[in-house]
Amino acid sequence: MSMTPFEIRLELLKMSKDLLVSEFDSKKQSLVESWQTEVESAKIAGVTSPVYPTLPTFPTEKDIVSKAEALNNFVSQTSPEVTIKGKK
């Protein structure tokens, strides 16, 4: 059963959202873990703890649509035609 163009666009939007949210979560987790390590080091050294990091921006609707368009452009590319030259 083939998908309709509407279903394909919907799947691309879902995929884009999932990719961007996963990227956001990964960046956020990395920043927070690094900060926690720095806080522990500061406690041990007896110095002031670092300020909480600025977290990445959560993906917006515009970001998701833009990513979906990029994915669509990628999957919509047609392969260049292969030309076979005859022997001379």
Buried (B, 14 or more C-beta within 10 A) or exposed (E): EEEEEEEBBEEBBEBBBEBBEEEBEEEBEEBEEEBEEBEEEEEEEEEEEEEEEEEBEEBEEEBBBBBBBEBBEEEEEEEEEEEEEEEE
